[in-house]
């Protein structure tokens, strides 16, 4: 009998897993880990477990994405940026990694860098037709641009009422 938490097509070497959060003692293949993370975004793995998974498979961008998101949720923005940048470096077409990378950069106070990442993510999203992260990045970039006052040529903000 399959666990409610185990998506179809995911094979583990330990059939007695009762919760996905346990991740079956690192026995899930890289592809299955990515599938699990995709199926249930509410599965929060502890940072230390994710670090073990990354150490076990350091070339898996899905693991770096999961680790970066865990750091982001914990408010550890610098660590999140590092992990998410690695995910994007490993797979530059990984549209889903650009959105949390931008959020982590914002959290670290690097709003200009976040805007650049969102623009890069939009370009990738248009190529890959990955609609949801592309929509999120477009909306966030629009909000950030609205929040920033226009800069005059002298470098100071100008407030014009029309």
SVG drawing of the C-alpha trace seen along z (x, -y; Angstrom):
<svg xmlns="http://www.w3.org/2000/svg" viewBox="-3 -68 32 70">
<polyline fill="none" stroke="black" stroke-width="0.4" points="0.0,0.0 1.4,-3.4 1.6,-6.1 -0.6,-9.1 2.5,-11.2 4.3,-9.3 3.5,-10.5 3.0,-8.0 6.3,-7.0 8.4,-7.7 10.4,-4.6 12.3,-4.4 14.5,-1.6 12.6,-1.6 8.9,-0.9 8.0,-1.6 8.2,-5.4 5.2,-6.8 5.9,-10.5 7.7,-12.3 9.3,-14.5 11.5,-11.6 12.8,-11.3 13.5,-7.7 17.0,-8.1 18.3,-9.7 17.3,-6.6 15.3,-8.5 16.9,-9.0 17.6,-12.6 14.8,-12.4 12.4,-11.2 13.5,-13.9 12.7,-16.5 9.4,-14.9 8.5,-14.9 9.4,-18.6 7.3,-19.4 4.3,-17.5 4.1,-18.9 5.5,-22.4 4.3,-22.2 6.9,-19.5 9.5,-21.3 12.7,-19.5 15.1,-20.6 18.1,-22.5 20.5,-19.9 18.8,-17.1 18.8,-19.2 22.5,-19.9 23.1,-16.1 21.2,-15.6 23.2,-18.3 26.4,-16.7 25.2,-13.4 24.4,-14.8 26.1,-18.2 25.1,-18.6 21.3,-18.5 19.8,-22.0 16.5,-20.8 18.3,-20.1 19.9,-23.6 16.5,-25.1 15.0,-23.2 17.9,-24.2 17.7,-27.8 14.0,-27.9 14.5,-26.4 17.0,-29.1 14.7,-31.8 11.8,-30.6 14.2,-30.7 15.2,-34.2 18.8,-33.3 19.0,-35.4 22.7,-35.2 22.7,-31.4 19.6,-31.3 21.3,-33.5 24.3,-31.2 22.2,-28.0 19.8,-29.5 22.7,-31.0 24.2,-27.5 20.9,-26.1 20.8,-28.7 24.5,-28.1 23.9,-24.3 20.8,-24.8 20.4,-28.3 17.0,-27.3 15.6,-26.4 12.9,-29.1 11.6,-28.1 14.9,-29.0 14.9,-32.7 11.8,-33.7 13.2,-32.6 16.6,-33.9 15.1,-37.3 13.2,-37.1 16.4,-36.2 18.3,-39.1 15.5,-41.4 15.7,-40.0 19.5,-40.6 18.9,-44.2 20.1,-43.8 17.0,-45.1 18.8,-46.1 20.3,-42.7 16.9,-41.1 15.5,-43.2 18.2,-41.9 17.5,-38.3 13.8,-38.8 14.5,-40.2 16.8,-37.2 14.2,-34.8 11.5,-36.4 13.7,-35.9 14.3,-32.2 10.6,-31.8 9.6,-33.1 12.0,-30.5 10.8,-27.6 7.1,-28.6 7.1,-28.2 4.1,-30.3 3.7,-30.4 7.2,-31.5 7.2,-33.9 4.0,-35.5 5.3,-35.8 8.5,-37.5 6.7,-39.8 4.4,-41.0 7.2,-41.3 9.3,-43.3 6.4,-45.6 5.8,-46.2 9.5,-47.0 9.6,-49.4 6.5,-51.2 8.0,-51.4 11.2,-53.1 10.9,-56.8 12.2,-58.0 15.8,-59.2 16.6,-62.5 19.8,-63.0 21.5,-64.6 21.0,-61.4 18.3,-62.7 14.7,-61.6 12.2,-63.8 8.6,-63.9 6.5,-65.4 2.7,-65.9 0.8,-65.8"/>
</svg>
